[in-house]
Amino acid sequence: MSSPTARPARKAVIPVAGMGTRFLPATKAVPKELLPVVDRPALEYIVEEAARAGLPEVLMVTGRNKAAIEDFFDRTPELEAALEKKGDADRLAAVHASTDLAHVHFVRQGEARGLGHAVLQAAAFVGDEPFAVLLGDDLIDTRDHLLEHMLAVQAEHGGSVIALLDVGRENIDKYGAVAIEPGEQPVIDGDEVVRVTGLVEKPPVDEAPSSLAIIGRYVLAPPIFEVLRETPPGRGDEIQLTDALATLVERGEPVHGVVFSGRRYDTGDRLDYLKAVVRLASERDDLGPPLRSWLREFVADLPTEGASPS
């Protein structure tokens, strides 16, 4: 059984092998993880979050047609020289930022067999220490320190920690759901910490153990790899990380959940992606004031519900 350890997590794993079919045809040529959220790829936000939480070593689990991701995190001497020659210090700093965020490594998944299979490809990179998994569809606002909270819970209790969000029972069939230990729970900066007693992937609404959904942040203990190797394909004929975590719970390994109360932006859905771009851009000092002014005018001119635009 896992126990609290003095060895802190220092590595992050980011699966990026998905085909991005919901964003076709754009993702026919551009990995969905590089689609811009305002003026930076979604993936850069994710790597920045890992680095800010104290995880300087990042492994990306890639697939075919994802070479552009490696290019993005590599140096571009010709571009940097051209910007330096022009004296464009701001854009040069932005180019440097993507390569200086963390030490980024890459491994191929080979075949798409599910999230659990993707995480399993990180075994050699991770070794015998806890590590974080960050999914690229979930952007966490920089003002909210969800990952830091999860790392603190793992350091205190050992085992694994998952991020949870109350999505309402009517929506729970779209997510992995958890059962939790009843009773009063501790709170870290507004985020409730719960003991997980069961997990199920995308249950029918009337069979869901709660309305708490698993979202794209995990801090996992090394025993997850042994379990993943033994986990058969589940829902969608894929190796599900949720199923492996359920096995850990059954074996008595501690699994805790941090119920997120902050700001999350879903970039995996086209409508939510557009909302994320508008929200983040409207809060920026350089773009926010003119964008908010335009939005007020635009919204005021919108036709009433059911009417056709002129």
GUTI-631408 format. One record per atom (N, C-alpha, C): residue in three letters; x, y, z. Coordinates in steps of 0.001 Angstrom, whole numbers, padded with zeros to 6 digits, always signed. Last residue first. Layout:
// GUTI-631408
ALAXYZ
...
END
This chain:
// GUTI-631408
SER-030283+039784-039400
SER-030546+040573-040605
SER-029374+040520-041569
PRO-031004+036568-038011
PRO-030166+037752-038115
PRO-030410+038480-039425
SER-034322+035650-037007
SER-033208+035450-037919
SER-032355+036724-037968
ALA-035391+034802-033661
ALA-035427+035690-034834
ALA-034197+035417-035697
GLY-034867+033196-031522
GLY-035834+032711-032494
GLY-035901+033574-033750
GLU-034160+035817-029347
GLU-034170+034377-029523
GLU-035260+033970-030514
THR-033370+038869-031119
THR-033981+038132-030017
THR-034042+036656-030361
PRO-030142+039631-032532
PRO-031604+039465-032634
PRO-032116+038696-031418
LEU-027700+041865-031167
LEU-028127+040516-031511
LEU-029644+040432-031598
ASP-026827+044314-030345
ASP-027408+044242-031688
ASP-027889+042848-032060
ALA-025698+043824-027876
ALA-026869+044707-027934
ALA-027574+044618-029291
VAL-023487+042327-028602
VAL-024582+041668-027893
VAL-025855+042517-027962
PHE-021909+044338-029788
PHE-022341+043169-030558
PHE-023546+042498-029913
GLU-021429+046103-027704
GLU-022146+046565-028888
GLU-022715+045382-029679
ARG-020029+044389-025978
ARG-021258+045057-025518
ARG-022091+045523-026709
LEU-017847+043692-027584
LEU-018812+042664-027188
LEU-020128+043289-026733
TRP-016436+046108-027761
TRP-017056+045549-028965
TRP-018116+044520-028598
SER-015607+046307-025078
SER-016422+047372-025678
SER-017148+046857-026920
ARG-014031+044007-024843
ARG-015253+044141-024024
ARG-016174+045207-024587
LEU-011983+044678-026671
LEU-012839+043515-026911
LEU-014135+043622-026120
PRO-010728+046939-025544
PRO-011452+047066-026821
PRO-012367+045886-027106
PRO-009913+045683-022941
PRO-010769+046882-023059
PRO-011451+047019-024415
GLY-008330+043211-023672
GLY-009580+043247-022927
GLY-010437+044480-023142
LEU-005832+043312-024826
LEU-006990+043058-025678
LEU-008320+043302-024989
ASP-004047+043981-022755
ASP-003860+044543-024095
ASP-005100+044409-024967
ASP-004924+042665-020449
ASP-004750+044123-020420
ASP-004670+044716-021822
ARG-007486+040178-020649
ARG-006118+040634-020891
ARG-006038+042147-020923
GLU-010060+039341-020524
GLU-009415+039672-019251
GLU-007980+040172-019420
SER-010837+038656-023040
SER-011506+039808-022430
SER-010867+040229-021118
ALA-009385+036315-023525
ALA-009008+037552-024213
ALA-009611+038775-023538
LEU-010793+034507-021900
LEU-009390+034800-021611
LEU-008948+036092-022283
ARG-013370+034580-023098
ARG-013175+034877-021681
ARG-011740+035277-021385
VAL-012875+033854-025793
VAL-013471+035159-025468
VAL-013207+035528-024015
VAL-011775+031280-025476
VAL-011017+032331-026156
VAL-011551+033705-025767
ALA-013902+029950-024220
ALA-012617+030098-023529
ALA-011794+031218-024145
LYS-015868+029983-026206
LYS-016108+030696-024952
LYS-014795+030949-024212
LEU-014633+028311-028072
LEU-014884+029717-028417
LEU-015121+030550-027158
TYR-014686+025929-026550
TYR-013410+026497-027009
TYR-013569+027983-027344
ASP-017379+025467-026337
ASP-016650+025837-025130
ASP-015272+026406-025460
LEU-017878+024803-029047
LEU-018526+025954-028434
LEU-017771+026409-027194
ARG-016170+022508-029405
ARG-016050+023708-030243
ARG-016677+024938-029609
ASP-014325+021035-026775
ASP-015630+021184-027423
ASP-015626+022498-028195
GLY-011924+021242-025512
GLY-012159+020045-026307
GLY-013478+020045-027043
THR-011458+023228-023749
THR-011099+023507-025140
THR-011303+022293-026043
ASP-012920+024551-021026
ASP-012935+023318-021807
ASP-012627+023663-023260
TYR-011582+026008-018215
TYR-011993+026278-019590
TYR-011841+024986-020405
ARG-012332+026856-014893
ARG-011863+025839-015837
ARG-012422+026158-017211
ARG-011852+028288-011784
ARG-012198+028558-013183
ARG-011523+027542-014104
GLY-012695+026430-008777
GLY-012218+027605-009506
GLY-012687+027659-010945
SER-013074+024230-007264
SER-014081+025285-007124
SER-013722+026527-007945
PHE-012714+020732-007373
PHE-012274+022043-007859
PHE-013407+023053-007790
VAL-011997+018522-005037
VAL-013177+019043-005719
VAL-012917+020500-006093
VAL-009744+016058-005193
VAL-009814+017482-004880
VAL-010960+018063-005714
GLY-009697+012777-003844
GLY-010157+013704-004862
GLY-010121+015127-004340
HIS-007537+009950-003327
HIS-008266+011130-002864
HIS-008693+011975-004060
VAL-006915+006715-002632
VAL-007186+007602-003755
VAL-008041+008744-003226
PRO-004831+004273-001200
PRO-005562+005535-001026
PRO-005698+006301-002332
GLU-005517+000839-001846
GLU-004622+001980-002058
GLU-005418+003277-001861
GLY-007211-001294-001732
GLY-006940-000576-000503
GLY-005954+000554-000633
ARG-008033-002472-004021
ARG-006886-003084-003357
ARG-006515-002378-002050
GLU-010002-000751-004893
GLU-010392-002090-004443
GLU-009267-002780-003678
VAL-008378+001373-005728
VAL-009292+001552-004590
VAL-009682+000187-004020
LEU-007150+000168-007941
LEU-006334+000620-006809
LEU-007196+000785-005557
THR-009389-000170-009576
THR-008683-001344-009062
THR-007808-000972-007871
ALA-009942+002475-010191
ALA-010939+001706-009444
ALA-010302+000451-008843
LEU-007704+003057-011735
LEU-007854+003722-010437
LEU-008879+002992-009574
ALA-008337+001493-013961
ALA-007136+001191-013184
ALA-007198+001839-011805
ASP-010644+002803-014886
ASP-010729+001404-014448
ASP-009523+001027-013587
THR-009568+005301-015592
THR-010573+005219-014526
THR-010684+003791-013990
LEU-008039+004678-017793
LEU-007353+005055-016557
LEU-008311+004979-015372
GLN-008845+002027-019909
GLN-009336+003218-019222
GLN-008538+003467-017935
ILE-008150+000962-022969
ILE-007654+000785-021607
ILE-007931+002076-020851
GLU-011091+000461-025004
GLU-009841+001132-024680
GLU-009440+000833-023244
ASP-013629-000120-025885
ASP-012559-001065-026200
ASP-011187-000421-026001
GLY-015472+001555-024780
GLY-014887+001957-026051
GLY-013761+001060-026511
ARG-014572+000437-021547
ARG-015500+001201-022368
ARG-014801+001699-023636
GLY-011727-001589-021664
GLY-013054-001375-021088
GLY-013939-000616-022047
PRO-009083-003939-021860
PRO-009864-002873-022483
PRO-011262-002795-021871
PRO-007691-004826-018595
PRO-008186-005151-019944
PRO-008903-003952-020552
THR-004805-004212-016789
THR-006174-003734-017027
THR-006623-004078-018448
GLU-002201-004749-016294
GLU-003146-005851-016094
GLU-004583-005467-016445
ARG-000917-002371-016665
ARG-000459-003515-017462
ARG-001449-004678-017389
LEU-002152-000857-014692
LEU-002478-000604-016095
LEU-002044-001770-016988
VAL-000882-001852-012387
VAL-002309-002085-012587
VAL-002691-001888-014054
GLU+001714-000920-012773
GLU+001476-002357-012626
GLU+000015-002684-012908
PHE+001195+001857-012771
PHE+001722+001201-013965
PHE+001484-000305-013921
ILE+000332+002561-010249
ILE-000634+002653-011342
ILE-000134+001908-012571
PRO+002419+002591-008426
PRO+001678+001339-008622
PRO+000661+001373-009750
PRO+003328+005402-008397
PRO+003891+004422-009330
PRO+003131+003107-009458
ALA+000473+007630-008151
ALA+001575+006906-007528
ALA+002060+005820-008486
LEU-000499+010710-009704
LEU-000560+009252-009589
LEU+000684+008684-008923
VAL-002681+013184-010047
VAL-001362+012953-009473
VAL-001350+011484-009068
TYR-004483+014648-012742
TYR-004229+013496-011878
TYR-002841+013634-011274
ARG-006957+016330-014543
ARG-005741+016467-013732
ARG-005658+015280-012778
GLY-009507+016652-016102
GLY-008208+016269-016625
GLY-006960+016583-015841
ILE-012063+015277-013880
ILE-011591+016160-014944
ILE-010092+015936-015141
ILE-014691+013256-012891
ILE-013235+013335-012991
ILE-012889+014270-014148
ALA-017538+014556-011162
ALA-016908+014038-012367
ALA-015396+014196-012286
LEU-020088+014004-008968
LEU-018694+014443-009037
LEU-018004+013753-010203
SER-022565+013141-008398
SER-022469+014078-009526
SER-021057+014626-009664
SER-022459+009566-007814
SER-022527+010956-007365
SER-022541+011831-008605
PRO-022751+007090-009010
PRO-022603+007134-007559
PRO-022655+008545-006981
ALA-025261+006510-011494
ALA-024048+007233-011094
ALA-023948+007314-009572
GLU-027551+005448-012453
GLU-026646+004534-011758
GLU-025389+005224-011248
ASP-028940+007328-013867
ASP-029613+006751-012705
ASP-028744+005753-011940
VAL-027110+007910-015945
VAL-027433+008919-014937
VAL-028038+008289-013688
PRO-024637+005395-016588
PRO-025979+005953-016811
PRO-026349+006875-015653
PRO-021139+006432-016348
PRO-022281+005603-015944
PRO-023606+006204-016418
LYS-018291+006880-017234
LYS-019507+007271-017950
LYS-020716+006397-017597
GLU-016610+004616-015238
GLU-016488+005428-016437
GLU-017849+005620-017110
VAL-016312+004855-011731
VAL-016948+004189-012865
VAL-016917+005145-014050
LEU-014970+004198-008487
LEU-014949+004968-009730
LEU-015626+004165-010828
GLY-014887+004591-004893
GLY-015245+003852-006097
GLY-015229+004769-007304
THR-014035+006192-002866
THR-014301+004785-002532
THR-014719+003959-003744
VAL-011914+008848-002071
VAL-012653+008162-003133
VAL-012807+006692-002770
ARG-012183+011425+000170
ARG-011627+010085-000011
ARG-012509+009346-001012
VAL-011657+014893-000695
VAL-012521+013765-000363
VAL-011755+012457-000541
VAL-011390+018314-000133
VAL-010626+017081-000325
VAL-011468+015906+000166
GLU-012457+021313-001747
GLU-012720+020238-000792
GLU-011907+018999-001143
ASP-010991+024396-002102
ASP-011182+023108-002774
ASP-011321+022001-001731
GLY-010419+026632-000556
GLY-011721+026555-001213
GLY-011999+025252-001915
ASP-007828+026006+000422
ASP-008082+027224-000358
ASP-009370+027127-001177
ILE-008813+022894+001071
ILE-007573+023605+000775
ILE-007913+024791-000116
VAL-010634+021227+003602
VAL-010675+022152+002474
VAL-009311+022804+002322
PRO-011872+017976+004699
PRO-010995+019151+004786
PRO-011053+019970+003509
GLN-015337+017014+005189
GLN-014067+016881+004486
GLN-013220+018136+004679
GLU-017681+015034+006951
GLU-017064+016349+006759
GLU-015667+016179+006186
GLY-019159+012248+005132
GLY-018651+012937+006312
GLY-018005+014262+005949
PRO-018483+009358+003022
PRO-019327+010422+003587
PRO-018662+011070+004792
GLU-016291+008865+000362
GLU-016545+008547+001759
GLU-017378+009666+002371
ILE-017718+008687-002942
ILE-016809+009236-001939
ILE-017239+008815-000541
ALA-017558+007611-006304
ALA-018230+007533-005011
ALA-017234+008003-003975
VAL-017325+009323-009461
VAL-016745+008712-008264
VAL-017782+008600-007155
ALA-017143+009005-013080
ALA-017787+009458-011846
ALA-017196+008719-010657
GLY-016168+010244-016222
GLY-015919+009275-015175
GLY-016482+009836-013881
TYR-018917+011664-018184
TYR-017638+011701-017479
TYR-017398+010401-016710
LYS-021454+011757-019094
LYS-020418+012140-020067
LYS-019016+012022-019480
ASP-023184+011324-017051
ASP-022954+010204-017966
ASP-021928+010515-019053
ILE-023568+013704-015691
ILE-022506+012822-015213
ILE-022221+011672-016171
ASN-025549+015543-016092
ASN-024439+015531-017046
ASN-023397+014459-016757
GLU-027384+015360-014062
GLU-027897+015217-015424
GLU-026780+015139-016468
ARG-025998+015923-011724
ARG-026287+014524-012045
ARG-026751+014347-013493
GLY-023308+018206-011946
GLY-024746+017961-011902
GLY-025055+016555-012377
VAL-020624+018355-011785
VAL-021213+018725-013076
VAL-022726+018586-013091
ASP-018148+019099-009728
ASP-019572+018778-009638
ASP-020254+019284-010908
LEU-015037+017647-010333
LEU-015890+018809-010554
LEU-017338+018354-010460
LEU-011727+016646-009320
LEU-013165+016410-009459
LEU-013899+017728-009656
ALA-008609+015112-009834
ALA-009386+016353-009797
ALA-010846+016045-010094
ILE-007051+012688-007702
ILE-007711+013053-008949
ILE-008476+014360-008754
VAL-004212+011016-006482
VAL-005148+012128-006291
VAL-005737+012488-007649
SER-002837+008125-004821
SER-003132+008929-006002
SER-004196+009972-005688
GLY-000499+007632-002140
GLY-001477+007143-003096
GLY-001642+008074-004281
GLY-000134+010222+000401
GLY+000342+009169-000467
GLY-000726+008748-001460
HIS-000909+012369+001997
HIS-001632+011102+002156
HIS-001037+009943+001362
GLU+000866+014518+001439
GLU+000396+014269+002803
GLU-000151+012853+002971
ALA+001357+014460-001257
ALA+002503+014450-000353
ALA+002083+014109+001073
GLN-001262+014681-002211
GLN-000510+013449-002441
GLN+000683+013349-001493
VAL-001875+017289-001413
VAL-002659+016174-000877
VAL-001893+014865-001053
ALA-000021+018717-002965
ALA+000053+018795-001508
ALA-000716+017644-000860
LEU-000942+018140-005518
LEU+000394+017690-005136
LEU+000558+017706-003618
MET-003398+019477-005413
MET-003367+018029-005571
MET-002008+017455-005159
HIS-002578+022148-005231
HIS-003375+021551-004152
HIS-003305+020025-004209
GLU-001309+022417-007713
GLU-000533+022571-006477
GLU-001270+021953-005286
LEU-003526+022149-009385
LEU-002469+021142-009415
LEU-001602+021221-008158
LEU-005061+024500-008701
LEU-005581+023138-008529
LEU-004457+022112-008443
HIS-004941+027356-008233
HIS-003798+026460-008097
HIS-004241+025027-007807
ASP-005951+030044-010218
ASP-006397+028901-009410
ASP-005305+027836-009403
ARG-004976+031840-011990
ARG-005244+032329-010628
ARG-005677+031217-009685
THR-004880+030570-014407
THR-003617+030740-013685
THR-003819+031260-012268
ASP-007437+028165-014925
ASP-007040+029564-014837
ASP-005787+029705-013974
ILE-006861+025300-016782
ILE-007157+025820-015448
ILE-006618+027239-015366
LEU-008210+023640-019490
LEU-007325+024729-019082
LEU-007795+025226-017722
ASP-008499+020521-020818
ASP-008890+021310-019649
ASP-007840+022360-019358
ASP-007333+019168-022883
ASP-008646+019778-023132
ASP-009107+020674-021986
GLY-004931+017954-022124
GLY-004883+019235-022805
GLY-006216+019902-023058
LEU-004354+016671-018898
LEU-005007+016525-020187
LEU-005189+017893-020825
LEU-001651+015650-017021
LEU-002461+016804-017375
LEU-003041+016589-018764
VAL-000467+013879-014322
VAL-000976+013745-015685
VAL-001905+014927-015938
ALA+002446+013702-012230
ALA+001170+014315-012602
ALA+000822+013962-014039
PHE+003806+011224-009980
PHE+003876+012103-011146
PHE+002488+012641-011452
PRO+005980+009556-007605
PRO+004680+010095-008032
PRO+004857+011058-009199
GLU+008370+007067-008677
GLU+008017+008290-007952
GLU+006657+008777-008410
ASP+010163+005280-010228
ASP+009479+004933-008980
ASP+009197+006183-008146
GLY+009667+006338-013625
GLY+010379+005570-012621
GLY+009530+005336-011379
VAL+009001+008014-015827
VAL+008610+008366-014465
VAL+009461+007645-013426
PHE+010006+006789-018144
PHE+010318+008197-017856
PHE+010081+008529-016386
ALA+008856+004259-018057
ALA+010315+004385-018003
ALA+010731+005809-017649
ALA+006050+004966-018193
ALA+006621+004220-017067
ALA+008129+004401-016951
ALA+004588+006145-020176
ALA+005463+007023-019385
ALA+006215+006280-018295
GLN+002804+004451-021284
GLN+004017+004716-022056
GLN+005015+005573-021288
LEU+000631+004580-019598
LEU+001554+003459-019436
LEU+002855+003682-020201
VAL-000835+006682-020653
VAL-000111+006887-019395
VAL+000934+005791-019190
ALA-001922+005337-022891
ALA-001029+006489-023072
ALA-000192+006728-021816
HIS-003552+003453-021635
HIS-002422+002991-022444
HIS-001424+004121-022671
GLY-005437+005183-020497
GLY-004620+004325-019647
GLY-003385+003832-020375
LEU-006610+006316-022787
LEU-005813+007142-021883
LEU-004914+006296-020995
GLY-006349+004171-025751
GLY-006984+004775-024594
GLY-006020+005533-023707
ARG-004879+003299-027864
ARG-005607+002283-027100
ARG-006173+002854-025801
ALA-003507+004029-030733
ALA-004436+004687-029809
ALA-005278+003636-029093
GLU-000078+003113-030947
GLU-001466+002918-031371
GLU-002378+003487-030293
GLY+002265+004832-030323
GLY+002240+003702-031255
GLY+000858+003435-031810
GLN+003049+006844-028665
GLN+002120+005848-028130
GLN+002022+004629-029049
ARG+006368+008072-028417
ARG+005230+007719-029267
ARG+004352+006671-028571
VAL+007552+010761-026415
VAL+007518+009326-026674
VAL+006277+009042-027506
PHE+009615+013531-025454
PHE+008548+012966-026278
PHE+008699+011458-026384
HIS+010112+016310-023159
HIS+010535+015062-023791
HIS+009338+014475-024536
VAL+011148+019445-022071
VAL+010071+018677-022698
VAL+010653+017483-023450
HIS+011704+021266-019376
HIS+012434+020300-020199
HIS+011395+019334-020775
ALA+009956+024454-019682
ALA+010268+023185-019017
ALA+011179+022373-019924
LEU+009999+027038-020883
LEU+009057+026718-019809
LEU+009498+025515-018991
ASP+011494+027702-023080
ASP+012140+027848-021770
ASP+011245+027414-020614
THR+009995+027594-025344
THR+011112+026656-025227
THR+011750+026665-023849
SER+008105+029583-024981
SER+007651+028218-025217
SER+008768+027198-025070
ALA+009655+031927-024692
ALA+008867+031408-023565
ALA+008487+029955-023763
HIS+010750+032706-027117
HIS+011614+032054-026134
HIS+010800+031356-025048
VAL+008494+033944-028206
VAL+009048+032759-028858
VAL+009925+031982-027888
ALA+008223+036098-026457
ALA+007128+035130-026568
ALA+007613+033837-027214
ALA+010595+037481-026949
ALA+010369+036914-025613
ALA+009265+035857-025661
LEU+010076+038272-029568
LEU+011209+037392-029299
LEU+011050+036724-027933
ARG+007958+040018-029188
ARG+007708+038750-029893
ARG+008863+037767-029684
ASP+009370+042026-027741
ASP+008181+041376-027181
ASP+007919+040032-027861
ALA+011486+042924-029391
ALA+011784+042247-028127
ALA+010576+041492-027579
ASP+012419+043405-032249
ASP+011076+043066-031777
ASP+011200+042242-030490
GLY+014609+044132-033727
GLY+014419+044786-032428
GLY+013053+044514-031832
LYS+015234+042836-036003
LYS+014193+043868-036104
LYS+014009+044628-034802
LYS+017040+041002-034986
LYS+017523+042007-035939
LYS+016537+043156-036068
GLU+015309+039420-033503
GLU+016337+040197-032815
GLU+016861+041312-033704
LEU+013811+038254-035520
LEU+013144+039130-034552
LEU+014156+040004-033817
ALA+015840+036761-036795
ALA+015100+037780-037538
ALA+014409+038759-036588
ALA+016647+035038-034756
ALA+017614+035991-035306
ALA+016903+037120-036049
GLU+014292+033549-034408
GLU+014816+034357-033299
GLU+015792+035407-033806
LEU+014130+032283-036914
LEU+013087+033205-036487
LEU+013589+034118-035381
GLU+016499+030735-036792
GLU+016285+031702-037872
GLU+015244+032743-037485
PRO+016199+029105-034446
PRO+017266+030115-034551
PRO+017015+031162-035637
THR+014041+027936-032569
THR+013905+028363-033965
THR+014932+029473-034221
ARG+013866+025055-030398
ARG+014378+026387-030724
ARG+014195+026657-032213
ASP+010727+023334-029750
ASP+012139+023375-030105
ASP+012566+024827-030356
PHE+008031+023257-029455
PHE+008814+023372-028221
PHE+010324+023335-028473
PHE+007214+022967-032132
PHE+006810+024154-031365
PHE+007678+024345-030125
ASP+008193+020490-032922
ASP+008754+021709-033509
ASP+008430+022933-032659
GLU+006502+018819-031475
GLU+007933+018828-031168
GLU+008585+020091-031718
ILE+004148+019475-032838
ILE+004258+019747-031397
ILE+005723+019777-030979
ALA+004551+018562-035394
ALA+004484+020014-035186
ALA+004588+020375-033709
ALA+004294+015831-035291
ALA+005643+016391-035301
ALA+005636+017893-035046
LYS+002038+014317-035345
LYS+002154+015267-034241
LYS+003535+015919-034189
ASN+001534+012167-037020
ASN+001126+013504-037463
ASN+001170+014537-036340
ARG+001093+009682-034468
ARG+001415+010085-035836
ARG+000867+011477-036124
GLY+001569+010865-031072
GLY+001192+009864-032064
GLY+001601+010344-033441
THR+002948+011254-027725
THR+002461+011701-029019
THR+002023+010531-029885
VAL+003163+012345-024651
VAL+002912+011065-025305
VAL+002211+011383-026622
MET+005602+014315-023224
MET+004419+014324-024066
MET+004319+012992-024787
LEU+006832+015006-020076
LEU+006818+014020-021159
LEU+005509+014147-021914
VAL+008766+017318-018332
VAL+007471+017058-018955
VAL+007649+016055-020089
GLU+010091+018600-015465
GLU+010311+017576-016478
GLU+008950+017144-017026
PRO+009341+020381-013467
PRO+010156+020888-014577
PRO+010410+019891-015699
LEU+006969+021176-011539
LEU+007222+019954-012306
LEU+008020+020330-013555
GLY+005908+023292-010056
GLY+007156+022680-009629
GLY+007473+021370-010308
ALA+003777+024599-011047
ALA+003515+023738-009892
ALA+004776+023012-009415
ARG+004793+025793-013290
ARG+004465+026656-012146
ARG+004249+025837-010880
ALA+004936+023583-014986
ALA+006163+024219-014519
ALA+005907+025081-013291
ALA+002191+023092-015415
ALA+003044+022070-014801
ALA+004308+022706-014225
GLU+001437+025491-016682
GLU+000813+025101-015417
GLU+001671+024072-014684
GLU+002941+025361-019029
GLU+003179+026450-018078
GLU+002607+026105-016708
VAL+001701+023217-020264
VAL+003101+023084-019839
VAL+003444+024162-018817
ILE-000809+024432-020726
ILE-000705+023230-019912
ILE+000719+023055-019384
TYR-000259+026571-022429
TYR-000866+026851-021127
TYR-000668+025656-020182
GLU+000623+025122-024638
GLU+001582+025956-023910
GLU+001038+026330-022528
LEU-001695+023924-025579
LEU-000669+023092-024956
LEU+000352+023913-024184
ALA-003096+025949-026842
ALA-003620+025406-025590
ALA-002544+024637-024842
PRO-000873+028479-028118
PRO-001519+027158-028203
PRO-002017+026700-026839
ARG-001793+031924-027999
ARG-000882+030863-027577
ARG-001584+029520-027724
ASP-003639+033882-028425
ASP-002456+033883-029276
ASP-001400+032868-028831
VAL-006524+032427-027845
VAL-006094+033806-028070
VAL-004852+033763-028971
VAL-005406+029532-028348
VAL-006343+030084-027377
VAL-005888+031525-027173
PRO-004829+027849-031420
PRO-004569+028988-030525
PRO-005732+029283-029590
LEU-003964+024424-031550
LEU-004938+025451-031908
LEU-004819+026611-030928
LEU-002335+022454-030645
LEU-001674+023694-031082
LEU-002665+024735-031582
GLU-003918+020294-030156
GLU-003247+020896-028993
GLU-002543+022197-029350
LYS-004665+019386-032628
LYS-005644+020179-031881
LYS-004995+020887-030702
PRO-002235+019806-035198
PRO-002672+019105-033988
PRO-003608+019983-033173
VAL-003225+020482-038488
VAL-002684+021088-037268
VAL-003146+020283-036060
ALA-004465+019087-040511
ALA-003068+019486-040704
ALA-002410+020015-039444
LYS-006902+018409-039520
LYS-006347+017537-040553
LYS-004857+017825-040731
THR-007958+020283-037859
THR-006983+019362-037277
THR-006503+018304-038267
ALA-009839+021586-039482
ALA-008631+022298-039057
ALA-007550+021332-038585
PRO-012260+020371-040211
PRO-011042+019970-040911
PRO-009766+020650-040436
LEU-012144+018900-036920
LEU-011915+018781-038356
LEU-012745+019828-039103
PHE-012574+018853-034235
PHE-012171+020133-034821
PHE-011751+019994-036287
ARG-013122+016320-033452
ARG-014186+017318-033253
ARG-013851+018660-033873
THR-010772+014875-033802
THR-011807+014796-034834
THR-012902+015842-034671
GLY-008191+014614-032658
GLY-008863+015913-032709
GLY-009996+015954-033713
MET-006643+012364-032202
MET-006766+012848-033587
MET-007493+014180-033703
GLY-004239+012182-029454
GLY-005582+012159-030024
GLY-005648+012789-031408
ALA-001812+012368-028164
ALA-001876+011508-029347
ALA-003233+011504-030033
VAL-000914+013566-025857
VAL-001282+014438-026986
VAL-001416+013635-028278
PRO-000669+013544-022365
PRO-001029+012767-023559
PRO-001515+013692-024675
ILE+001823+014487-020360
ILE+000742+015126-021107
ILE+000445+014289-022345
VAL+003178+014253-017165
VAL+002902+013530-018405
VAL+001689+014170-019076
ALA+005774+015551-015116
ALA+004399+015623-015617
ALA+004309+014881-016938
LYS+007717+015336-012116
LYS+007523+015055-013535
LYS+006042+015117-013883
ARG+007999+015456-009451
ARG+008734+016465-010216
ARG+008584+016265-011730
ALA+006747+014845-006221
ALA+006570+014692-007665
ALA+007344+015804-008366
PRO+009118+014265-003552
PRO+008019+015002-004203
PRO+007918+014651-005680
ARG+009669+012054-001056
ARG+010052+012299-002441
ARG+008914+013014-003161
ALA+008602+011432+001346
ALA+009296+012710+001283
ALA+009709+013047-000140
THR+005287+010055+001278
THR+006720+009976+001042
THR+007323+011359+000966
PRO+002596+008127+002522
PRO+003198+009428+002289
PRO+004709+009290+002168
SER+002232+004976+000763
SER+002238+005773+001979
SER+002846+007117+001669
SER+000511+002268-000811
SER+001287+003493-000856
SER+001188+004237+000462
MET+000847-001199+000000
MET+000000+000000+000000
MET+000881+001247+000000
END
